[in-house]
Amino acid sequence: MNYLESIRQWQALPPERKLQLRWEAIPLDVAQSMAFEREPVSVETIRGILAQIEPPAMLKRLLASSATAS
């Protein structure tokens, strides 16, 4: 898959899925950024902090609907 196909796939995703993917990427993004600044923090620590933060309303609805579908 080349970068154009990746872009098209991303654009085809519904907004809720894009938000979910962005939300799930936060811990790794922050860990990489902190490591770059020579202040490493484990991804698990950041996930724990993120778990304490209330997700955006649209994401909460998505998570709730997927939980009831299971």
C-alpha positions as CSV (number, residue, x, y, z in Angstrom):
1,M,0.0,0.0,0.0
2,N,1.4,3.4,-0.9
3,Y,0.8,6.7,0.8
4,L,-2.0,7.7,-1.5
5,E,-4.0,4.5,-0.7
6,S,-3.4,5.2,3.0
7,I,-4.8,8.7,2.7
8,R,-7.8,7.4,0.8
9,Q,-8.5,4.8,3.4
10,W,-8.2,7.4,6.2
11,Q,-10.6,9.8,4.3
12,A,-13.1,7.0,3.9
13,L,-13.3,6.3,7.6
14,P,-16.3,7.7,9.5
15,P,-15.5,10.6,11.9
16,E,-16.1,8.5,15.0
17,R,-13.5,5.9,13.9
18,K,-11.0,8.7,13.1
19,L,-11.5,10.1,16.6
20,Q,-11.1,6.7,18.2
21,L,-7.8,6.1,16.3
22,R,-6.5,9.5,17.3
23,W,-7.5,8.9,21.0
24,E,-5.8,5.5,21.0
25,A,-2.6,7.0,19.5
26,I,-2.1,9.6,22.2
27,P,-0.1,7.4,24.6
28,L,2.5,6.3,22.0
29,D,2.7,9.8,20.6
30,V,3.4,11.4,24.0
31,A,5.9,8.6,24.9
32,Q,7.8,9.2,21.7
33,S,7.8,13.0,22.2
34,M,9.0,12.7,25.8
35,A,11.7,10.3,24.8
36,F,12.8,12.7,22.1
37,E,13.2,15.4,24.8
38,R,15.3,12.9,26.9
39,E,12.6,12.5,29.5
40,P,11.3,9.0,28.8
41,V,7.9,7.9,30.2
42,S,6.5,4.5,29.7
43,V,3.5,4.1,27.5
44,E,1.7,2.2,30.3
45,T,2.0,5.3,32.6
46,I,0.6,7.5,29.9
47,R,-2.3,5.1,29.3
48,G,-3.1,5.1,33.0
49,I,-3.2,8.9,32.9
50,L,-5.3,8.9,29.8
51,A,-7.8,6.4,31.4
52,Q,-8.5,9.0,34.0
53,I,-9.4,11.6,31.4
54,E,-12.9,11.8,30.1
55,P,-13.0,11.0,26.4
56,P,-14.7,13.3,23.9
57,A,-18.5,12.9,23.9
58,M,-18.6,11.4,20.4
59,L,-16.0,8.8,21.4
60,K,-17.9,8.0,24.6
61,R,-21.0,7.2,22.4
62,L,-18.9,5.0,20.1
63,L,-17.4,3.1,23.0
64,A,-20.8,2.7,24.7
65,S,-22.4,1.4,21.5
66,S,-19.6,-1.1,20.9
67,A,-19.9,-2.4,24.5
68,T,-23.6,-3.1,24.1
69,A,-23.0,-4.8,20.8
70,S,-20.6,-7.3,22.3
